[in-house]
Amino acid sequence: MIGVGNPTRGDDAAGLEVARRVRRVEAHQEANGSYELMDVWEGADEVIVVDAARSGAPPGTVHRFDAHHEPLPSGILATSTHSVGVMETIEMARRLGRLPERIMVYGIEVSTLAPGVGLSDQVERAVKELVMEIDRA
Amino acid sequence: MPMSVEREIAVDYLARVEGEGAMYLKLKGDEVLDLRFKIFEPPRFFEAFLRGRRFSEAPDITARICGICPIAYQTSACNAMESAGGVQLTGGLRALRRLIYCGEWVESHALHVYFLHAPDFLGYDNAIAMAADFPEQVQMGLRLKKIGNQIMSLIGGREIHPINIRVGGFYRVPTKKELETLVPDLEWALEAAVATTRWVSGLPFPEFERDYEFVALQHPDEYAIHEGRIVSNRGLDISVDEWGDHFEESHVSWSNALHARRKGGGAYHLGPMARYSLNFEKLTPMARKAAEEAGLGSRCNNPFRSIVVRAVEIAFACEEALRLIDGYTQPDAPSIEVEPRDVVGHGASEAPRGTLYHRYALDSGGLITEAHIVPPTSQNQLSIEDDLRAYVVGRTQLTDDQLQWQLEQAIRCYDPCISCATHFLDLTVERE
């Protein structure tokens, strides 16, 4: 269970929050979404990645991708200010043969990325629903 | 294309550079009417908000200027404050400052060589496209970058914007045992860097050389990274605090980064080629051997070959890191006292992209009253524009697409860090 985001940039922490709250997992990881993610999921049979999304959809919208079976579209997930994002890392891993057999990627559409701690109401609701969805699966 | 046709090539957003930049070229036949390397990353006002802060805050604040080369900012800031306070790091503290900087060179150079620059020579739009055909190389680049990051994390607390560096040294110093955990990876990295040098030396390089004034730090005993005198191949040899007597900055309307030039002179060239050409004799043995095998000679004037020089510098940084770890003795205290008052401090160090100069004026309470930060990319802007102007000559028969692709490559040779420089890329070519 990998949450990607910056805890001090508002809704960018959505992925981190989901990773912290989900119970049906063996290992939690927090990451800032660079190529090093490949090392984080090395050896795992099933991987879930949750990141912030900025596609222009309404805040709180959850995007779902079965990343092993379909390429991730560009322009959905949030980009990193320091490095490459989750989308680039997954496409790099696919070419290097380092993509897990089972990898689901969730993107939660953000409302604000302004500096500060705490999620917006729409994103908080989406986080709760996604946590239940993952725990039920 | 008829000679009299005016053409304009505009790249509105340059790829594979750090930050926001553009390029504009206007041609009439073979004549360059206008050429601008534009940095439009918004101004960041770091110098302004350093005013009123304590001298001790400068390393952590300026680290935020760049996520790729924070150590450069922290080191130049520390150097300035320590020089202002009349102290100098020695022994284990000096070794750690140099060692963490080696980590940054490995991490930053591996990123540029494998992920930003190599795709240019192999005809790919990006490293992901390149990875399908060159998986071994890409994996090697990933592991090299990771090893650089490990050095930074072990000494600095984390790899991006490390938190363990302070004026006078560190908050905590590692034990020798902790540093020794890096050795097996560094031994692999040194071999990998030598293999990288061999690989990139076989890439197809355009025939293009210029007679640069190279400027870099120089040190009598070592390949300068974190301290030294500022020297050039045209006789400049000054201490860091004389920077302002020999260099000047000016604002141009098309760039948010100040243009720097030699006083009474013109453009100068900073970065791996400058360091290599000025300090070749000081390279460590394996790095020097790798350079010789790559056919580099003792200087390099072809900016496209900078990728080979960067690979040599990765080998150097790994070899130097191994030497530093081997000779390390844990210091008794993690830092030494520094209390600069009512003084101006100057500091410089060799960021992966070139010399980074800082100057701070401090009041009687140790508060910063004035800050001046001169990043390598802003200093390289004139040299980049001169390169582009020279490169176009004899190549105007190329199509706009070909010209644009090659000129973008010429810019990427500098590993420009536009976010740092702002205070950058989109290409426009206009033909008359």
Interface residues (C-beta under 8 A of the other chain):
Chain A: N32 Y35 E36 M38 D39 T81 H82 S83 E88 E91 M92 R95 L96 G97
Chain B: G67 I68 A127 I128 A131 A132 P135 V138 Q139 L142 K145 K146 N149 I160
